[in-house]
Amino acid sequence: MNKEIEAVRYEAKVTETPMIELQGVTKEFLKPSGEVHTVLQDINLTVRKGEFVSIVGPTGCGKSTTLSLIAGFESPTKGRIKIQNETLEGINKIAACVFQTENAFPWKTVIDNVSLGLRLRGMNKQEAYEEAKRWIEIVGLKGFEGHYPHQLSGGMRKRVALAQTLIVQPQILLMDESFSALDVHTRHLMENELLKIWEETSASVFFITHDLEEAIALSDRVVVLSAGPAATVKGDYKIDLPRPRNVAEVRFDPAFMRLHEQIWNDLRDEVMISYAHTISNK
Ligand SMILES: Nc1ncnc2c1ncn2[C@@H]1O[C@H](COP(=O)(O)OP(=O)(O)OP(=O)(O)O)[C@@H](O)[C@H]1O
């Protein structure tokens, strides 16, 4: 398929419809001393339906806290979170999470792990198995249905985690450092796999990473958080590289390098501030 046709198809996928909205979100935690620790301060951010947004920022600035708020594991101290235009109260039922740690139960086979989400939603075993087989094939694990997690490599277990999450067809996919434990080759394979699957769906992805190159290679937008405490949105960059993308190859595109330089200029300052805080707190 030629690039123009692909670009048109892709452009049509990201809609203007807001899926996740953070409106003036502040999050405070109480320290054991009773002091208030402001992690996030007045965050305004919108992720549209079908959009892939990555969030980068210095260590400890509040990226995972932002994800917890969108998942509904925590609630904002001030401001509000809207999901599909409704204020979020409690757990976000249309979101699913993939964390750095693995989600698979060690005593269950691949097919039992992957079909679990559907079984918990009341689907009968045969139907859930059929659907699980389809997802196991999509993530490249056909033939491993009867294996247990310990019989698989780290990359394969990550594929199980993806299939486990995607089988319930979440409208929002929340990913926290999901591929950071993988070697670079497996990581690129998984990133390409994720993009392929995402391009087939209209899921909105909120992706946390420490790796700016990974963020640019995958995303429609990269959001930079400032150094904490009281982190806020420092920059919001549109990544207009053509799709479909090969994450290993797109890094050599001159437009990629320009974006990297521009965003890194923003991020580097925040990393230095955060580093200075760490040193002065020692
Ligand atoms: N439940 C909590 N209670 C108190 N403080 C918390 C809680 N959760 C997070 N924090 C604090 O909020 C700050 C931000 O943490 P968070 O994990 O969101 O940052 P991060 O950007 O994801 O970090 P990293 O890049 O290291 O993964 C940290 O100072 C952390 O100690």
The ligand as a Gaussian input file, in Angstrom:
#p B3LYP/6-31G(d) Opt

LIG

0 1
 N        0.601000       6.428000      47.577000
 C        1.553000       7.357000      47.735000
 N        1.743000       7.942000      48.944000
 C        2.702000       8.894000      49.106000
 N        3.510000       9.327000      48.117000
 C        3.357000       8.771000      46.903000
 C        2.374000       7.758000      46.649000
 N        2.460000       7.415000      45.318000
 C        3.448000       8.174000      44.800000
 N        3.986000       8.977000      45.746000
 C        5.063000       9.963000      45.539000
 O        4.761000      10.677000      44.365000
 C        5.954000      11.008000      43.673000
 C        5.800000      10.603000      42.220000
 O        5.824000       9.184000      42.123000
 P        5.535000       8.441000      40.745000
 O        5.775000       6.986000      40.982000
 O        4.223000       8.860000      40.228000
 O        6.669000       9.055000      39.813000
 P        7.223000       8.516000      38.415000
 O        7.453000       9.720000      37.584000
 O        6.337000       7.470000      37.868000
 O        8.591000       7.862000      38.884000
 P        9.599000       6.901000      38.096000
 O       10.013000       7.636000      36.878000
 O       10.747000       6.751000      39.051000
 O        8.862000       5.637000      37.824000
 C        7.098000      10.342000      44.402000
 O        7.716000      11.313000      45.212000
 C        6.411000       9.308000      45.240000
 O        7.120000       9.062000      46.413000

